[in-house]
C-alpha cells in the first residue's frame, strides 16, 4: 500500500503530486526545485546557482527526513539541468550531500526548461529498513 509523504519543511507541490510516496521499504521522492518552503519564492534566481542548488538539496533532504530516511538511504537520483555547463558546480554541491558511503546511482540530463524558471531539479529513490 502506498503512503503519501508531506512535510511543510519542503515546498508544497506545484501540481497534482505528492512530495514523496512510500511503499514498503522504498521511498520515491518527487523532483525538488529551489523553492523556499516558507515563502514559495525561488531561491537564487536569476543567477545564483549555488544558492538555488543548496535549496534544492535542502528540500530533498526535508522530504527524505519526513519519510524516515536520510541521503545515506538514497539509491538512485536524477539531476535535471537547463544547462549542462552547470554540471561541475551542481556536482560539487551534490557531492556534499551524497558523498558519504555508497554513492547513489545517478543520471544527469539537460532539459529545455523546468518549473518556475529553475535551473536545477533533483529527484530520488531511497530504501529504508
C-alpha positions in Angstrom: 0.0 0.0 0.0 1.3 3.4 -0.9 1.6 6.2 1.6 1.9 9.9 0.6 4.6 11.8 2.3 4.2 15.5 3.0 6.2 18.0 5.1 5.9 21.8 5.5 9.7 21.8 5.7 9.8 21.4 1.9 7.8 23.3 -0.7 4.2 22.3 -1.4 3.9 20.5 -4.7 3.3 22.9 -7.7 0.9 20.3 -9.3 -1.2 17.2 -8.5 1.5 15.0 -7.0 3.0 14.1 -3.6 6.3 15.3 -2.3 7.1 11.6 -2.0 5.4 8.2 -1.9 6.5 5.4 0.4 5.6 1.8 -0.5 7.1 -0.9 1.7 10.8 0.0 2.2 11.0 2.2 -0.9 10.6 6.0 -1.0 10.0 7.7 -4.3 10.8 11.4 -3.9 9.4 13.8 -6.5 11.8 16.3 -8.1 12.7 19.3 -5.9 13.5 22.7 -7.2 14.9 25.7 -5.3 11.6 27.0 -3.8 11.8 28.4 -0.3 9.1 26.4 1.6 8.2 29.4 3.8 7.7 32.0 1.1 7.2 30.0 -2.1 9.7 32.1 -3.9 12.6 30.7 -5.9 16.0 30.9 -4.2 19.0 32.1 -6.2 17.2 33.3 -9.4 18.2 34.7 -11.7 21.9 33.7 -11.5 23.0 32.4 -8.0 23.2 28.7 -8.9 24.9 27.8 -5.7 22.1 29.2 -3.5 19.5 27.5 -5.8 21.2 24.1 -5.8 21.7 24.2 -2.0 17.9 24.9 -1.6 17.1 22.0 -4.0 19.2 19.6 -1.9 17.8 21.1 1.4 14.3 20.5 0.1 15.1 16.9 -0.9 16.6 16.2 2.5 13.5 17.6 4.2 11.3 15.2 2.2 13.6 12.3 2.9 13.5 13.1 6.6 9.7 13.3 6.6 9.7 9.8 5.1 12.1 8.4 7.8 15.2 8.5 5.5 18.5 10.4 5.0 20.7 10.9 2.0 22.5 7.7 3.0 19.3 5.8 2.2 19.2 7.1 -1.4 20.0 4.5 -4.1 19.1 6.5 -7.2 18.8 10.1 -8.2 18.2 12.1 -11.4 19.5 15.6 -11.8 17.8 17.8 -14.4 19.8 20.9 -15.6 18.7 23.6 -18.0 22.4 23.9 -19.0 24.9 21.1 -18.8 27.5 23.8 -18.4 26.4 23.9 -14.8 27.3 20.2 -14.3 30.6 20.8 -12.4 29.1 23.2 -9.9 26.0 21.2 -9.2 28.1 18.0 -9.0 30.3 19.6 -6.3 27.3 20.6 -4.2 25.6 17.3 -4.8 28.7 15.5 -3.5 28.5 17.4 -0.2 25.0 15.9 0.3 25.6 12.4 -1.1 29.3 12.0 -0.8 29.5 9.6 2.1 29.2 5.8 2.0 27.8 4.1 -1.1 27.0 6.8 -3.7 23.6 6.6 -5.4 23.3 5.5 -9.0 22.5 8.6 -11.0 21.6 10.2 -14.3 22.1 13.8 -15.2 20.3 15.3 -18.2 19.8 18.6 -19.8 16.2 19.7 -20.3 14.7 22.6 -22.2 13.0 24.2 -19.1 12.0 23.5 -15.5 9.1 24.8 -13.4 9.2 28.3 -12.0 12.3 29.1 -14.1 14.5 26.8 -12.1 17.9 25.8 -13.4 18.2 22.5 -11.5 15.9 19.8 -10.2 16.7 16.6 -8.3 14.5 13.6 -7.6 15.5 10.5 -5.6 14.6 6.9 -4.7 15.5 5.7 -1.2 15.3 2.4 0.5 14.9 2.1 4.3 14.8 -0.9 6.6 
